[in-house]
């Protein structure tokens, strides 16, 4: 069974494409900060290891993997085409020693 994990922050690249702009997702899980590359998050979702979601203003949205122009990326179910809900999350702070993956 996939582990359900809340995403509360992201790190963006300098790219302008919304499909390639998010590099990392992160948050706090089991009282520890975590951060994963988008590639690792996509792999974890596809292998049913992780189930990610966001919760903004009381609205819970599932994060899913989708493909646009041959590029896999993450978006929430509420987004129509671009990953705007994820792009609106605050930047993750750098992981400190002792921080883990989910």
Rosetta blueprint (number, residue, H / E / L):
1 X L
2 X L
3 X E
4 X E
5 X E
6 X E
7 X L
8 X L
9 X E
10 X E
11 X E
12 X E
13 X L
14 X L
15 X L
16 X L
17 X L
18 X L
19 X L
20 X L
21 X L
22 X E
23 X E
24 X E
25 X E
26 X E
27 X E
28 X E
29 X E
30 X L
31 X L
32 X E
33 X E
34 X E
35 X E
36 X E
37 X E
38 X H
39 X H
40 X H
41 X H
42 X H
43 X H
44 X H
45 X H
46 X H
47 X L
48 X L
49 X L
50 X E
51 X E
52 X E
53 X E
54 X E
55 X E
56 X E
57 X L
58 X L
59 X E
60 X E
61 X E
62 X E
63 X E
64 X E
65 X E
66 X E
67 X E
68 X E
69 X L
70 X L
71 X E
72 X E
73 X E
74 X E
75 X E
76 X E
77 X L
78 X L
79 X L
80 X L
81 X L
82 X L
83 X L
84 X H
85 X H
86 X H
87 X H
88 X L
89 X L
90 X E
91 X E
92 X L
93 X L
94 X L
95 X L
96 X L
97 X L
98 X L
99 X L
100 X E
101 X L
102 X L
